[in-house]
């Protein structure tokens, strides 16, 4: 039996119910003509669709290519801009040879009134070094004042050494020399920060027990015992 797909009834309950088919020769011929016509139409539509779809793909590829180039160009531009911004930021150096940004103010002026010799007028450099390493400028200045007699010692005037720092090459028996007083101040501030405060030694007593220990081999006269009370006294004066 030949089923005419154009004559089946509606779908009911999920089952397709077919209507009565025509079986006459004329109907057969009519069906055959429809088949040929539909086939030709289908072929034409398929051909048209293929061409249109192919063209659409080419256009899409071209569009994506342009979009990809635009995105890559934008990303490169962003990276270049970010790199330039980062490059323009000067890194903070912590080497003992790096410069110190002088910091003026009342405390710097107070130090200028007290320091003499190689430290005369260097109050702003001392405060700048303290700020650079994030330490209390009064603590740095108090230790410096004791170690140099407020800037009058031979160590600070002949070796630019304001902190009484010893040279490890001499087994800690000789004072270290610096090329300038600014370099010596920076080295002292860095040593106080990394060798003491960063190690959890945050009080004058804790710092003194390591900085200037009683009974040290390089203190034959036993003067180290007065370090903690002297630094404490100077510190309190500077903070007043």
N, C-alpha and C positions, 0 to 999 in steps of 0.2 A: 504494500500500500504506500502510495506517495503522499507524504505529509506536506501540506502547504504551510510554511511557517508564518505566513501573513494572516492566517485565519484561526490560530488557536486562541482560545478564550483566556480570561484573566487567571492570575495565579491565586489559588485558594488554599489556605492552610499549608503552604509550602509545597503543594503538588501542582504540576502544570496539567491542565485539562485541555485537550485538543478538540477542536471543532470538527465537523464532517468535512472531508476533503473532496474536491471535485476531481473526477477521473476522466473527463471527456478529452478527445484529441485536441480540440481547440484550446482547452484549458492547459493541456500539456504544452502545446506550442507557446501559449501565452506565458506559461511558467518558464519555459526555456528562454524565451525572449527576455523576460525579466532577469533571468540569471545572467544572460550575456550582458544585458545593459548594466546590471549591478556590478558585474565583474569588471566591465570596462571602466565604470565610474570609480570602482574601488581601486583599480590599477592607477587611474589618473590621480585619484586623491593620494594614494600611497606615494606616487612619483612626486607630486607636488609637496607632500609632507616631507619627503626625504630631502628635497632641495631646500625647502624652507628651514628644516631642522639643521641641515649642514651649514647653511648660511648663518643661522643663529649661533651655532657652535663657534664658527670662525669669528663672528662679532664678539661673542662672549670671551673667547680666548684673547682677542686683541684688547678687549676692555680690561680683562684681568691682568694682562701683561702691563698695560698702562697703569692700572691701579697698583700692581706690585712695585713697579718702578717708582711710583709716587710715594708709596709707603716706605720703601727702602731709602729713598732720598730724604724723606722727613726724619726717619730714624737716624740716618747719618748726620743730619743737621743738628738734631737734638744731642747726639753723642758729642759732636764737635763743640757745641755750645757748653755742655756740662764740663767737658775736659778743659776748656778755656777758663771756666769759672773756678774749677779746682786749682788749675795752675796759677791763677792769680792770687791764691791764698798762700801767704808765706808760712811755712811750717815753723812751729815753735821748737827751737833747738835747745838742747839741755847740755851741750858740751861746754867745758870750762872756757873755751876760746870764743864763745858767742858773745855778742854785745848785750849790754843791759840798757833798757829804756829808762832813763832817769825819771824819777817821780818827785816833783816838787810838792811843797805843802808845809804845814806847821811842824810836823815831826822831822822832816828833812832839815828845816831851818834850826830846830833844836839841836840836831846832831852837828850842824855846821858851827854852832856856838860852842860846842864842847870838843870836837875833834881837832887835833893839831897835826903837824908834820905831813906825812904822805896822805893822811886822811882828811886834811883840812879842805873844806868846801866839797867833800864827797858825800854829804848827807843824802843828796838825791840819788846817787849811785847805789848807796846802801839800801835805801827804801826800794829802789827799782829791782835790785837783786832779790830782795825778800818777796816782792810781789811776783816776780818771775817764777820762783820755786814754791810759792804758796806758803810762806812761813811768816811768823810774827817779826816785823822789822825791829821791834824793841828787844827781842831775844837775840837776834843776829847782832845788833849794835852793842848789846851788853857784853856778849862774849868777846866781840871785837875790841871793845874798850878795855877789858881786863887783859886780854892777850897782848895788847900793844901799848898799854899805858896811855890810852886815848890818842894813839897815833904817834907816840914818841919813841917806840922801841926800834932797835937795830933791825929786827926781822922785817918790820913793815917798811922801813925807810931804805934798807939795802937789798931786800929780797922781794919786796911787794907782797909780803905774806902777812895779812892782817889776822889770820886765825891761828897762828902757831902750828900750822899743819906740817907734819914730818914727812920726809921723803922715804917711801917704801924701799927705794933702791939702796938706801943706807941702813936698812934694817930698823927704820924708824928712829935713828939716832941723830940725824941732821935735818935742819929745816929745809923745806922745799922752796925754790925760787920761781917767781913768775915774771913774765916780760913787762907787765904793767900792773898798776894798782887796781885797775878795773878787772883784769883777769884774776888777780888774787882775791878780790871781793866775790866775784862770781864763783870761783872754786870753793871758797869757804861756805857760801850759801848752799851750793849744790851738795857739798859734803854733809852739812847739817841736815838737809832734807833727806837725802838717800841713805846716809849712814846711821841716822839717829831717829828722826821723826817717822820715817817710813818703816822703821823697825820696831815701832811701838814705844820708843823712848820719848815721851812728850813733856816731862817735867824737867826742871833745871837739875834736880837731884839725880834723876835717871840719866840725863845727858852727861852730867859731870862725872859720874862713876865710870863712864866709858871714855869720854873726851879727855879727861885729865885724872886718871885713876891714882889713888894714893898708893905709894910704893912702886910706881913705874920705874923701869930701869933708866929712863931718860930724865928722871927727876931725883938726882942724888941729894938735893938739899931738902926734899920733902915739902916743897911749896904747894904741891897739888892739893893738900888738905884744905887750903883756903879758897879753892876755886869755886865750890858750890855757894858758900855764904857770900863771897864777893860778887859773883855774877847775879845772885839774887838781889843784893842791895842795889847794884847798878840798874838792874831791870826795873825795880820798884821806883827808882828815881826818874827813869825815862818815861814810865807810864803815868807818873803823877801829873 
